[in-house]
Structures are given as C-alpha cells and as structure tokens.
Amino acid sequence: MQKIKSLIARPGLKSPQESMTDLSPVENLRIPSKEELREMREQPVDPQAEQEMIDSIEEIYFSNDSFDMVQHELEKLPTELDLLKLEEYRDTLKRQQAAVSKKVADLILEKQPAYVKELERVTALQTNLQLAAVICTNARRQLSVSKEGFTEASLGLLANQRRRQLLTGLLKSLRTIKTLQRTDVRLSEMLEEEDYPGAIQLCLECQKAASTFKHYSCISELNSKLQDTLEQIEEQLDVALSKTCKHFDVAHYTKVQLAYSLLGKTQTAMDQLHMHFTQAIHNTVFQVVLGYVELCAGNADTKFQKMQYKDLCTHITSDSYIPCLTDLCKALWEVMLSYHRTMQWHEEHDKQAATPTAEDAVAAESDELVIDRSYVKKKLEHGLTRIWQDVQLKVKAYILGTDMSNFKYDDFIVVLDVISRLMQVGEEFCSSKSEVLQESIKRQSVNYFKNYHRARLEELRMFLENETWELCPVKSNFNISQLHEFKFMDQCRSPPLSPSRQGASSAIQIQEQLSLFQQYLQVGNPFEMHIEEKEEETEDVLASNGYESDELEKSAYQDYDSDSDVPEELKQDYVDEQTGDVPLKSVSRETIRSKKRSDYNLNKTNAPILTNTTLNVIRLVGKYMQMMSILKPIAFDVIHCVSQLFDYYLYAVYTFFGRNDMYESSGLGLISSRLRTTLNRIQENLIDMEAGSENTGMHGPTEDRKEKVPSPHLSQMVVLTSSGTLYGLAQRVVATESLVFLAEQFESLQSHLDTMMPAAKKPFLQQFYSQTVSTASELRKPIYWIVAAKAIDYEQMLLLMSGVKWDIKEIMSQHNIYVDELLKEFEMFNKRLGDVSRHMRIPLPVTNVLWEHCIRLANRTLVEGYANVKKCSNEGRALMQLDFQQFLMKLEKLTDLRPIPDKEFVETYIKAYYLTENDMEQFIKNHREYSMKQLANLVNVCLGSHINKKARQKLLAAIDDIDRPKR
C-alpha cells in the first residue's frame, strides 16, 4: 500500500485534489515508476499463484478505506509470540502485498491512456466552468440593477391590486350578509301580499347564500332562522291551500301550486289538499246546522258546539228544516265546485305542459315531474268518489235526523227536489248513482208516504161522505195538465210557444243542455235557481187557472153553490170556450160567478163532468206522480197507492149508487164478472168492513187494518128516493161520469206511469188498467139500472095485462089499454129526463143507457105478462103482436136509440105460440134467456090442447133440465 501511495506522490504529477475540485478522492495511490514496474515484470509470474495469493487476502481488507490494518493485525497476534511464526506470517503478508501491487500496476498501465484523455477533458471543463462563473456574476449584477429599478415597484402594484380585490370581495360578502340579515322583513311583506312563490324563492336563495358564507360565525344563526322562516312559509302555504276548498281562485291556486313545486312537495300538497277538502266538508255542514240550531234554540248555550254533527241534526226544527237543507246543499255545492275547478286547473296545466314550443322540451322534462303529474291526476280522480261519499254521509245524517212524516206535502216535495238536484250534482261530479242518498231518502219517503197516503185516504173518505155530487165548475177545455200538480210533466208534452217566447225558450233549452257545473261555474248556485223556478211555476199555474188565489177560487165556488135564488139553468159549469182568455186578476167575484154561469150555459155540452172530490183525487194523483218522478226507488209503492185512490173512489160510487141486491138479480148481466172480481178485490184488500162494528178490537191484527179504510157512507143531503128528480139522476150522473172522467185521465197517464214503473212490477200496472180502470164505464149499467127500474111502474103494467082476455075469437084492430099506460110512463120518464137535463148536462151515453134499461125492463115485463096468460087463442096471439107493434111505433118517436133493445126477445116469445111439439122442444133448448116459468107457459098454454100428457111432461122435464144448472 505504501508503494501505491508512493507512486501517486511522484513529483511532476498533480493529485486529483489539485487538478479538479469536484472529482471524488481515489485514496492515496501513486503510479509506480518504470523501474518498479520493470522489477515487477522481471519477477517470475505465475498468474494462478498470483490470483490464489490475492484470493487468500482477508475480505476485511477490501471493505473500508478507514480500515486500520495495523490494529487488525496486532489484534490477531496470539498471547504467546513465536518469532518464526511471526516472520512466516510477515512474509505471507508481503507476498500478498506484492501480488496486489503487481495487479494494481498492471491495471494502471492498462488504463493510463484513458486516464490521460479524461484528465484533459476535466481540464477543459474547468476552463468552461470558470467562464460560466464570470457570466453568472455579470447576470447577477444586472438582475440586481433590474430588481432595484423595476420589479419591486411592479410587484408592489400587483400586491396592492390583489389586496384590493380581496377587500372588494369581502365588502360584497359583508353586504350580502347585511341583506341576509334584513331578509326576514321582506319575507313578511311577501307573505302578507300572498306572494308565496317569491317568498320561497327568496328564502331558498338566502339559504344558498348562507351556505356559501357559513365560515362566518354570524351566518350560522341566520341559517337556522331562515329554516324557521321556511317552515313558517309552509304553514301559511297550507292555510292558503285550505282556502281554495271553499272559494277557488285561479290566480291564488296557481301561486300555491307554484310555491309547492319550488319546495318540491307537489305530491304532499295534493295529499294536504284532500285532507282540507274533507275537513272543509265537515266544518261547513257543522257550521250551517249549528247556526240554525242555535237560531231556533234562541239562546247562547254552548252545549250545541260540543255535540257531534249527527246529534246536532236531530235538533233541527221542522220550520227550519228546508232552509237549513238548502243552505247545506249550497255550501256543499261550493266545496264540490271548488274541487271541480281544481281538477280543471290541473287538466289545463297538463295540456299546456304536454304541448311545448320546442321539441326538446319534452325530453328535458324530468322523470320526477312526470311522476308528480301522474300522481296528482290519480289522486284527484280517486278523490272525486271520496269527497262525494263524504257529502252523501253528511246529508244522509241530516235527512235521517228528523222525522218528516208530519211534513206538509209541498215541503216534502221541496226536500225531494233538493235531494234530487243534489243527486244530479253527484251524477255529474263523479258519475255516482248516489246509493247512500237514495237509500236514506227512500227510508224517509216510505215512512212519509205511508202516513201521507193514510191521511189522504181518510181525507178522501171524508170528502166522499160530505160530497153532494154537484158539478164542479171547470172550463170546457179543462185538462189535468192545467193543474200545478202536473206541471212537472210539461217537459214531456210542452205546447208550441208563441214567437215572442221562442227566443227565451231556446236560451233555456241551451242552458238545460249544459251540465250544472258548466251553468254555475262562475256565478250562481243550482239550489238557489231551483227554488226560484218552483216559485215561478206556482205563479204560472195560478195565472193559468184564472184566479187571483186559491181562496178566491174556493170563494167563487162557494158563492156559486150558495146562490139559491139564481135560476137552476144558470147554476152550471164555467166555460170560456169562445175566447179562451184568462180573466184579469182584478176581476170581481161576482163577475167570475156570472161569467161561469153564462159561459157554461152556452157550452155545457163540452164541459167535463166532475166533482170537487174528483178534482181532489186528480190533484192527489199529480202529487203522487210528482213524488214518484223525483224518487224512482219507491215508484211501485206510489203507483200502488195511486191505484188505491182510484179503487176507493170506484168502490164509493158503486156503494152509493149501484149496490142494490133486488135489481142485481135481474139476470141481465148488469155487473160483469170482471167488475164483480174488481169490486170483491177492493172490498177484501182496501175496505175495513169491521170499522163500524162495536167490537172492532176483537177482530184481526192491527197492522192489517192500518192498511184499510172504512167503507164510506152517502151524505144525508143526497136524496135518491124522489121520483121528481128521477131518484137522484143528476147526482148519479155526476158520480158515475166523474168516475169515467177520472178513468180517462188515468188512461192518459198510463204511458207516463209505465216509464216510471220498475220492469219487474209492470204486470201490476197492466193488470190495474185492464181489470180496474177499464171497468169504470161498466158501472153505468148497475147505477142507471136502478133509475130505470124505479122510473116506470112495471108492476102496474103487469096488473093491467093480467086483466086482458087473450082467448078471443076475433082478430082485434085496436090495441089494449096497457100499451097506452106504458107509453104514458115512458113519456113521463122522457119529460123528467128533460127536466133533469136542463139543470144538469146528461151525456149521450148516459141517455142511451137509461133508455136501454127502461126499454129492456119494459120488454121483459111484456114477456112476463104474456107468460102469466092462462088461456090464449090464435087471435089473442095476434093481439099480442098488435100491442107490441103499437108500443114500438110510439116508442121510436120518444127515443133515438136504435135498434130497440130486446125487440127480438118479445117477438120471438110471441111467435113461439105457433110452434109445434117438435119445434117447441128445439126452442126450449136454444132459448135459455127465458125463465122456466115463461117456457112452461108456452108448453101449457100453446100446446096444452094439442099434445097428450106424456108429451107435456117430456117438455116440462126438458125445461127443468135446462133450469137445473142455473140453480
């Protein structure tokens, strides 16, 4: 190592530290001299041995430059030194050093050219570095000058500008914070102005700004205050939303919806809206009913305010029932109209949103907005049924809260009208059939109608028992449509309008084509208009009747009936057929009475025959039908009661004027089997035959008797036993023909009743018309038969005929005196009939029935008289024919009735006197219209002298066989 260092320290060569300052030190190594190198080369070289020598060097010698070899070797010395071993070890170290030196020398000699070349490059680099140092020095000097002259001033300006910008931003932030601090004042003003969208927009912007400046300590308090303000806005917005439930305003609702959309709570708003509608319905009906209850109670008792709505409804009085119901429906209409307009607003809003100006607007519409609209639409559609159900339940509680069985008819009809209009609203509102309302009003209607009908039947019985069967003066063109009870049918059969009214009518028709929500969308209320229409309708009816009031009309009738000093021919019906004008309302009662009499005297042939009771029944029918048209679910019950009115009237007329067992057994078939069945049915189902007995409580269940009415009794003022009045012919005509007129009116109403009747119950209506209404005219026969039977003395005629000798031998040319007496009876009958007709118009069908009955009775009396003959010759038979022909000839001059009834009945019987034995047997079999006595007389008198006893017995047996089935 020392040799290496000595090589490096040779003079003439500079060490690396001296030649270049940045080169790394290479130990203290010198380059061997040439002599040394030569010596090394001259030594014997064994490369393998040399390499082994190098390899035997300890590793620690190559590890570190700071390695202390001397210390290392000294530490290796043993404690006991052996000179030989030390010298031997020293020699080894020398050999190792010599091997290393030789190896280093070889490497140096090998790398010397590269070393020299590299040394030259280092020298050149040193020169360049020195030049660079000079350039840097100059540059630094120049930079120092520039710094002093330019950079410091410019950077100072930039720093000031940056500071200014920071301060400006700070000032802006401070101003924003100041504005935020004052925002609550502006928000309060906007809420007072109901600018909810603006307030929410401002509040949200303030919250956004506050979040920007949240690093300021003053903002944290402001942020919580803004959140409280936003919640307050939502509360006021909810109140504003609730206001739309009663009075919908488009601008107000638009603001509210826009505000909710800004909050992102469109669905929440719709949920809240339905809650408010439900609450509005409850609060509205409660306040309306409470107001009327407190008004009727007349005190400030607060107990009513704590009641449930259902209990409150039971405190409504009958006087305030209809006004309260009307106000209730008006208030509910406002709520439903608001909901309807709310739906309209959303539909129009959706249409506007669905028709964008740009095509990409639809694509830009967010899914959330589409979901909101779909939710709102479904919610509103579902809410229709829910709200209408709430309305029905509230009105149902009101309807069932009061017992309406004692209401006046007109009041009950008003209730039905109002509920019917409400159900129409429900139909248009949500296509509902209003089952809840129908069921509740049906319960009340059935209850009311049972009591009402029972009272009307009792009233009808009272009228019938007090009826004097005088004419009720009406116009010649009287029709039930003129009565105000039938005005509801005008829509079905309205007369042509005058040109002056066609314009107004067309406007009304156009209005009727619109729905209620279209008619009253902006102003008005369907329930207010409905009441007004009813009032106008009543005025029109009174005007069309030509009377100032019902009292005036009644007074006119009473005065007319009480004018005993007026000639009978003037006490007739009121007819105004010539002009058809309605008398002025200011006309006096005396003028009305005189006009009635004179007009009827001129036109009495056309005036319908009816009584006050008939008119009352017709009015009742109109009221029943009006109730039926409003409330179709009880249509069958009402029609059944209508049929009972007719049944009772028919039964009363028959009982008063047609029931006579003595004449019913005449064999003329006066009462048909159909009429007999009808009368029996009425008596069994409607007439309470036990009402007059003393122990009525002992018979039958009470419920059954409640449905029946006692049989009516004829008024004592009606005299049916006077021959001068033809046994009450005028009263009989009025009673019978009024029944026929009533039947005709029922016939005219059949189609209308049929449309109201449920399909399952229509057979009842058909049976009623075919078996009851159509039999009204059949009552003419039994009723007028009694007059015909009493008007002529048939018994006297039989006595006169019994005194005639029929076994004469000569043919007579003069008829018997009984014929003249019979004709005198007919002439007297004709005169009396004429007297009655001067006071009372007798329709032609009645006259024909009377003459038919009289003639039939006369002809049968003739046959009976001929059957009483004990002996009769051929000449006597010829006299019979002469008498009958004389009777017919004179009779045809008295009556226009053709052909003469039962003419063949008499002629056939007279001709039977000429029959032989065989012909007589056939005659007996073919002519069963003759009695057994009459046929036996033919056998005994006509054939008695020509046949033997056995043949006579045979013919009499044949007669007996014919008569046996009759018995």
C-alpha positions, 0 to 999 in steps of 0.5 A: 500500500505504501508503494501505491501511495508512493507512486501517486506522490511522484513529483511532476504529477498533480493529485486529483485534489489539485487538478479538479475540485469536484472529482471524488478522492481515489485514496492515496495511490501513486503510479509506480515508476518504470523501474518498479514496474520493470522489477515487477515484470522481471519477477517470475509470474505465475498468474494462478499463484498470483490470483490464489495469493490475492484470493487468500487476502482477508475480505476485511481488507477490501471493505473500508478505506478507514480500515486500520490494518495495523490494529487488525493485525496486532489484534490477531497476534496470539498471547504467546509470540513465536518469532518464526511464526511471526516472520512466516506470517510477515512474509505471507503478508508481503507476498500478498502485498506484492501480488496486489501491487503487481495487479494494481500496476498492471491495471494502471498501465492498462488504463493510463491512456484513458486516464490521460484523455479524461484528465484533459477533458476535466481540464477543459471543463474547468476552463468552461466552468470558470467562464460560466462563473464570470457570466453568472456574476455579470447576470447577477449584477444586472438582475440586481440593477433590474430588481432595484429599478423595476420589479419591486415597484411592479410587484408592489402594484400587483400586491396592492391590486390583489389586496384590493380585490380581496377587500372588494370581495369581502365588502360584497360578502359583508353586504350580502350578509347585511341583506341576509340579515334584513331578509326576514322583513321582506319575507313578511311583506311577501307573505302578507301580499300572498306572494308565496312563490317569491317568498320561497324563492327568496328564502331558498336563495338566502339559504344558498347564500348562507351556505356559501358564507357559513365560515362566518360565525354570524351566518350560522344563526341566520341559517337556522332562522331562515329554516324557521322562516321556511317552515313558517312559509309552509304553514301559511302555504297550507292555510292558503291551500285550505282556502281554495276548498271553499272559494277557488281562485285561479290566480291564488291556486296557481301561486300555491301550486307554484310555491309547492313545486319550488319546495318540491312537495307537489305530491304532499300538497295534493295529499294536504289538499284532500285532507282540507277538502274533507275537513272543509266538508265537515266544518261547513255542514257543522257550521250551517246546522249549528247556526240554525240550531242555535237560531231556533234554540234562541239562546247562547248555550254552548252545549250545541258546539260540543255535540257531534254533527249527527246529534246536532241534526236531530235538533233541527226544527221542522220550520227550519228544516228546508232552509237549513237543507238548502243552505247545506246543499249550497255550501256543499255545492261550493266545496264540490265546485271548488274541487271541480275547478281544481281538477280543471286547473290541473287538466289545463296545466297538463295540456299546456305542459304536454304541448311545448314550443320546442321539441326538446322540451319534452325530453328535458322534462324530468322523470320526477315531474312526470311522476308528480303529474301522474300522481296528482291526476290519480289522486284527484280522480280517486278523490272525486268518489271520496269527497262525494261519499263524504257529502252523501254521509253528511246529508244522509245524517241530516235527512235521517235526523228528523222525522218528516212524516208530519211534513206538509206535502209541498215541503216534502216535495221541496226536500225531494227536489233538493235531494234530487238536484243534489243527486244530479250534482253527484251524477255529474261530479263523479258519475255516482248513482248516489246509493247512500242518498237514495237509500236514506231518502227512500227510508224517509219517503216510505215512512212519509208516504205511508202516513201521507197516503193514510191521511189522504185516504181518510181525507178522501173518505171524508170528502166522499161522505160530505160530497153532494155530487154537484158539478164542479165548475171547470172550463170546457177545455179543462185538462189535468195538465192545467193543474200545478200538480202536473206541471212537472210533466210539461217537459214531456208534452210542452205546447208550441210557444208563441214567437215572442217566447221562442227566443227565451225558450231556446236560451233555456233549452241551451242552458238545460243542455249544459251540465250544472257545473258548466251553468254555475261555474262562475256565478250562481248556485243550482239550489238557489235557481231551483227554488226560484223556478218552483216559485215561478211555476206556482205563479204560472199555474195560478195565472193559468187557472184564472184566479187571483188565489186559491181562496178566491177560487174556493170563494167563487165556488162557494158563492156559486153553490150558495146562490139559491135564488139564481135560476137552476139553468144558470147554476152550471159549469164555467166555460170560456170556450169562445175566447179562451182568455184568462180573466184579469186578476182584478176581476170581481167575484161576482163577475167570475160567478156570472161569467161561469154561469153564462159561459157554461150555459152556452157550452155545457155540452163540452164541459167535463163532468166532475166533482170537487172530490174528483178534482181532489183525487186528480190533484192527489194523483199529480202529487203522487206522480210528482213524488214518484218522478223525483224518487224512482226507488219507491215508484211501485209503492206510489203507483200502488197507492195511486191505484188505491185512490182510484179503487176507493173512489170506484168502490164509493160510487158503486156503494152509493149508487149501484149496490142494490141486491133486488135489481142485481138479480135481474139476470141481465148481466148488469155487473160483469164478472170482471167488475164483480172480481174488481169490486170483491178485490177492493172490498177484501184488500182496501175496505175495513168492513169491521170499522163500524162494528162495536167490537172492532178490537176483537177482530184481526191484527192491527197492522192489517187494518192500518192498511184499510179504510172504512167503507164510506157512507152517502151524505144525508143531503143526497136524496135518491128516493124522489121520483121528481128528480128521477131518484137522484139522476143528476147526482148519479150522473155526476158520480158515475161520469166523474168516475169515467172522467177520472178513468180517462185521465188515468188512461192518459197517464198510463204511458207516463206511469209505465216509464216510471214503473220498475220492469219487474212490477209492470204486470201490476200496472197492466193488470190495474188498467185492464181489470180496474180502470177499464171497468169504470164505464161498466158501472153505468149499467148497475147505477142507471139500472136502478133509475130505470127500474124505479122510473116506470111502474112495471108492476102496474103494467103487469096488473093491467095485462093480467086483466086482458082476455087473450082467448078471443075469437076475433082478430082485434084492430085496436090495441089494449089499454096497457100499451097506452099506460106504458107509453104514458110512463115512458113519456113521463120518464122522457119529460123528467129526463128533460127536466133533469137535463136542463139543470144538469148536462146528461151525456149521450151515453148516459141517455142511451143507457137509461133508455136501454134499461127502461126499454129492456125492463119494459120488454121483459115485463111484456114477456112476463105478462104474456107468460102469466096468460092462462088461456090464449087463442090464435087471435089473442096471439095476434093481439099480442103482436098488435100491442107490441107493434103499437108500443114500438111505433110510439116508442121510436118517436120518444127515443133515438136509440136504435135498434130497440133493445130486446125487440127480438126477445118479445117477438120471438116469445110471441111467435113461439105460440105457433110452434109445434111439439117438435119445434117447441122442444128445439126452442126450449133448448136454444132459448135459455134467456127465458125463465122456466116459468115463461117456457112452461107457459108456452108448453101449457098454454100453446100446446096444452090442447094439442099434445097428450100428457106424456108429451107435456111432461117430456117438455116440462122435464126438458125445461127443468133440465135446462133450469137445473144448472142455473140453480 
